[in-house]
């Protein structure tokens, strides 16, 4: 029995500083493998670094880590790229009244707000270098000092950080501290882009259809087969966030009964009609190996037989059902090929050549009488 997909969805706009995808499903084998990894990782107190492209749902993963942990405090999400560089220190660590112009009162920072819980720092690579030094000290000492104060305030916070850039390259370029990277990268989570989680595309599309149809007070339309194929073939550079926008637009311009390919509008305003299937430069055996990894994540009892049948059937078809040529393609003898064809029901049995069956039948030398020539 197939494992039921797990859906994570953000409810409401809890943290306006955070820009994120709003839903994430674990239907694809790669996603289910990730979910099992998160379930093992979450109960620890170790910092977590989530690496993934924009729009893949990094905040949802962080929220799920917090949900699965034993921490009773709040989940606080902060987008480092959305904070003013001049106010970043005050936002994170707080300030006292009169600490700087405009500080009319005492204010706690995000670390204090997340006491007992989880602080999620999205786009950690955008944090200014001077602030990286202070962040490292907070992680080491487990205490913060507000601007304008000398009193250290203990904080019990689990830090989960996320980035869509290569922090190793940022270190080499002098934009990120190596010691901070070591501190953050104790437990790393790589969130695959949507194009590598094909099995998640349609469940997400159906989820977004349901959400926006409910908001419009309309019935949930169906996705046509052609639409499903178009959604699966598209590479989704904007990931889940782009999928949400495409589905929302399709719902607005469709008749309301069925979503057709012409209702889809992809990046740059291109319609599905102008989107060619993506061409991959990947070595064929490497592509097969990658797909095998996905199959092995949820193996079946007949997987080997299914793969064997697929290889034999495709070779036989490619050779225009010529057994000699198909055997050459696979590097096996024709007798071995015939055995495999029979095993998988791809070869019709030879006709009955008994005397009774041949009575009244006139044949000439050289006539082919076996099937599958």
Buried (B, 14 or more C-beta within 10 A) or exposed (E): EEEEBBBBBBEEEEBEBBBBBBBBBBBBBBBBBBBEEBEEBBEBEEBBBBBBBBBBBBBBBBBBBBEBBEBEBBBBBBBBBBBEEEEBBBBBBBBBEEBEEEBEEBBBBBBBBBBEBBBBBBBBBBBBEEBBEBBBEBBEEEEBBBBBBEEEBEBEBBBBBBBBBEBEEBBEEEBBBEEBBEBBBEBEBEBBBBBBBBBBBBBBBBBBBEBBBEEEEEEEBEBBEBBBBBBBBBBBBBBBBBBBBBBBBBBEEBEEEEBBBBBBBBBEEEEBEEBEEEEEEEEEEEEEEEEEEBEEBBEEEEEEEEEEBEEBBEBBEEBEBBBEBBBBBBEBEEEEBBBBBEEBEBBEEEEEEEEEEEEEEEEEEEEEEEEBE
